[in-house]
């Protein structure tokens, strides 16, 4: 490695989308400092700047070389959760509740077949749908099962992956949000930032400033 380069460690993030077939469609990415965007790990392994892949503290990391001139930015794409559960839009509603409860989350992004974010589904909305129908038969195990898209919210507040973290903070505070979805310019989901992630970033940032 030349003196004009340095090694940086990138955390792998895994996104799993659950469908009716009980299979997971997984995508593993890292936030590339050079492109300031998400890159598939398979792509990174072929990159000439890649050095090694290893487990650190129970998490997979990639080490890669960066030019010294490249500064690590505080972009929203860097802060997203390392594990994220998503729901296929056609997943039956009753099964979605089970998935969310098993994952220990109250809501999850909803994806279409092209991986584009189209909504957010919450346990409360899915349960309310069941209550409005009045019977478990109508909730999803009948002849015409209801799907996640029947209960999801399409009023999305998103932030681009290359936007500064301050933008996510501004939106979350002004709209009283606990979670913020991060997307590409084409609307594809990159990940989710929540209040805990932002607090950790702010704490680290303020410490570095001191």
C-alpha positions as CSV (number, residue, x, y, z in Angstrom):
1,X,0.0,0.0,0.0
2,X,1.4,3.4,-1.0
3,X,1.8,6.3,1.4
4,X,-1.0,8.1,-0.4
5,X,-3.5,5.4,0.6
6,X,-5.0,4.2,3.9
7,X,-7.1,1.2,4.9
8,X,-10.6,1.7,6.0
9,X,-13.0,-0.8,7.6
10,X,-16.6,-1.0,6.2
11,X,-19.4,-2.7,8.0
12,X,-21.5,-5.2,6.0
13,X,-25.3,-4.6,6.1
14,X,-27.8,-7.4,5.3
15,X,-31.3,-6.7,4.1
16,X,-33.8,-9.6,4.1
17,X,-37.1,-9.5,2.2
18,X,-39.7,-12.0,3.4
19,X,-42.2,-13.4,0.9
20,X,-45.1,-15.9,1.0
21,X,-42.8,-18.7,-0.1
22,X,-41.1,-18.6,3.4
23,X,-37.8,-17.8,1.6
24,X,-35.6,-14.8,2.2
25,X,-34.2,-12.7,-0.6
26,X,-31.0,-11.4,1.0
27,X,-28.8,-8.5,-0.2
28,X,-25.5,-7.7,1.5
29,X,-24.0,-4.3,1.0
30,X,-21.5,-1.8,2.4
31,X,-21.4,2.0,2.1
32,X,-18.6,2.8,-0.4
33,X,-16.8,6.0,0.6
34,X,-15.6,6.6,-3.0
35,X,-19.0,6.4,-4.6
36,X,-20.9,7.6,-1.5
37,X,-23.4,4.9,-2.2
38,X,-24.3,1.3,-1.3
39,X,-22.3,-1.4,-3.1
40,X,-23.0,-5.1,-3.1
41,X,-20.3,-7.1,-1.3
42,X,-19.9,-9.4,-4.3
43,X,-18.9,-6.2,-6.3
44,X,-16.5,-5.1,-3.5
45,X,-14.7,-8.5,-3.5
46,X,-13.8,-7.9,-7.1
47,X,-12.6,-4.4,-6.5
48,X,-8.8,-3.9,-6.8
49,X,-9.0,-1.8,-3.6
50,X,-10.3,-4.8,-1.6
51,X,-7.9,-6.2,1.0
52,X,-9.7,-8.6,3.3
53,X,-13.1,-9.7,4.7
54,X,-13.4,-10.8,8.4
55,X,-15.6,-11.0,11.4
56,X,-15.1,-8.3,14.1
57,X,-17.2,-8.3,17.2
58,X,-19.8,-10.7,15.6
59,X,-20.1,-8.5,12.5
60,X,-18.7,-9.0,9.0
61,X,-16.4,-6.2,7.8
62,X,-14.5,-5.4,4.6
63,X,-11.1,-3.7,4.6
64,X,-10.3,-1.6,1.6
65,X,-7.8,0.9,0.5
66,X,-8.7,4.5,-0.1
67,X,-6.7,7.5,-1.4
68,X,-5.7,9.7,1.5
69,X,-7.4,12.6,-0.3
70,X,-10.8,10.9,0.1
71,X,-12.5,12.0,3.3
72,X,-15.0,9.8,5.1
73,X,-18.2,11.8,5.0
74,X,-21.1,11.7,7.4
75,X,-23.7,10.5,4.9
76,X,-27.0,8.9,5.8
77,X,-26.0,5.7,3.9
78,X,-23.2,5.1,6.4
79,X,-25.6,5.0,9.4
80,X,-28.1,2.4,8.3
81,X,-28.8,-0.6,10.4
82,X,-26.6,-3.7,9.8
83,X,-29.7,-6.0,9.8
84,X,-33.0,-5.1,8.3
85,X,-36.1,-7.1,7.7
86,X,-38.4,-6.1,4.8
87,X,-41.7,-7.4,3.6
88,X,-42.8,-8.3,0.1
89,X,-45.9,-6.3,-0.9
90,X,-47.8,-9.6,-1.6
91,X,-47.0,-11.2,1.7
92,X,-50.1,-12.3,3.5
93,X,-51.1,-10.0,6.3
94,X,-51.3,-12.6,9.0
95,X,-47.8,-13.9,8.1
96,X,-46.4,-10.3,8.1
97,X,-47.5,-9.9,11.8
98,X,-45.6,-13.1,12.7
99,X,-42.5,-11.9,10.8
100,X,-42.4,-8.5,12.5
101,X,-43.0,-10.0,16.0
102,X,-40.2,-12.6,15.4
103,X,-37.9,-9.8,14.3
104,X,-38.7,-7.7,17.4
105,X,-39.8,-4.7,15.4
106,X,-43.0,-2.8,15.1
107,X,-42.8,-2.0,11.4
108,X,-40.9,-2.7,8.3
109,X,-40.3,-1.3,4.8
110,X,-42.4,-2.9,2.0
111,X,-40.8,-3.7,-1.3
112,X,-42.1,-4.4,-4.8
113,X,-40.7,-7.0,-7.1
114,X,-38.0,-4.6,-8.3
115,X,-36.7,-3.8,-4.9
116,X,-38.3,-0.3,-4.8
117,X,-39.6,1.0,-1.6
118,X,-43.4,1.4,-1.9
119,X,-44.6,1.6,1.7
120,X,-44.2,0.9,5.4
121,X,-46.3,-1.8,7.2
122,X,-46.8,-1.8,11.0
123,X,-48.1,-4.4,13.3
124,X,-50.7,-1.9,14.5
125,X,-52.0,-1.3,11.0
126,X,-52.1,-5.0,10.2
127,X,-54.0,-5.7,13.5
128,X,-56.4,-2.9,12.8
129,X,-57.1,-4.4,9.4
130,X,-58.0,-7.6,11.1
131,X,-60.2,-5.8,13.6
132,X,-62.1,-4.0,10.9
133,X,-62.8,-7.2,9.1
134,X,-64.0,-8.8,12.3
135,X,-62.8,-12.4,11.7
136,X,-59.5,-14.2,11.4
137,X,-60.9,-15.8,8.3
138,X,-61.1,-12.4,6.6
139,X,-57.7,-11.4,7.9
140,X,-55.8,-13.7,5.7
141,X,-56.5,-17.3,5.8
142,X,-59.7,-17.2,3.8
143,X,-60.3,-17.7,0.1
144,X,-59.1,-14.2,-0.6
145,X,-56.2,-13.5,1.8
146,X,-55.3,-9.9,2.4
147,X,-51.8,-8.8,1.7
148,X,-49.3,-6.4,3.2
149,X,-50.1,-3.8,0.6
150,X,-53.7,-3.7,1.9
151,X,-52.6,-2.2,5.2
152,X,-49.3,-0.4,4.4
153,X,-48.8,3.3,4.6
154,X,-47.7,4.9,1.3
155,X,-46.9,8.3,2.9
156,X,-43.2,7.9,2.9
157,X,-40.6,10.3,4.3
158,X,-37.2,9.3,2.8
159,X,-33.7,10.7,2.7
160,X,-31.1,10.1,-0.1
161,X,-28.2,7.9,0.9
162,X,-25.7,10.6,0.0
163,X,-27.5,13.3,2.1
164,X,-25.7,14.5,5.2
165,X,-26.7,13.0,8.5
166,X,-27.9,16.5,9.6
167,X,-30.7,16.2,7.0
168,X,-32.0,13.0,8.6
169,X,-31.9,14.7,12.0
170,X,-33.8,17.7,10.7
171,X,-36.5,15.5,9.1
172,X,-36.9,13.2,12.1
173,X,-37.2,16.1,14.6
174,X,-39.6,18.2,12.4
175,X,-41.9,15.3,11.7
176,X,-41.6,13.5,15.0
177,X,-40.3,10.3,13.4
178,X,-38.6,7.4,15.2
179,X,-37.2,5.9,12.0
180,X,-36.1,7.2,8.6
181,X,-35.8,5.3,5.4
182,X,-32.7,5.8,3.2
183,X,-33.0,5.4,-0.5
184,X,-31.1,5.7,-3.8
185,X,-31.9,8.4,-6.3
186,X,-34.0,5.8,-8.1
187,X,-36.1,5.0,-5.0
188,X,-34.5,1.7,-4.2
189,X,-34.3,1.0,-0.5
190,X,-30.8,1.2,1.0
191,X,-31.7,0.9,4.7
192,X,-33.2,2.4,7.8
193,X,-31.8,4.9,10.4
194,X,-33.5,5.1,13.8
195,X,-33.2,7.5,16.7
196,X,-30.7,5.2,18.4
197,X,-28.4,5.3,15.4
198,X,-28.5,9.1,15.3
199,X,-27.8,9.4,19.0
200,X,-24.8,7.2,18.6
201,X,-23.5,9.2,15.7
202,X,-24.1,12.5,17.5
203,X,-22.3,11.2,20.6
204,X,-19.3,10.1,18.5
205,X,-19.3,13.3,16.4
206,X,-19.4,15.6,19.5
207,X,-16.6,13.6,21.1
208,X,-14.4,14.0,18.0
209,X,-15.1,17.8,17.9
210,X,-13.9,18.1,21.5
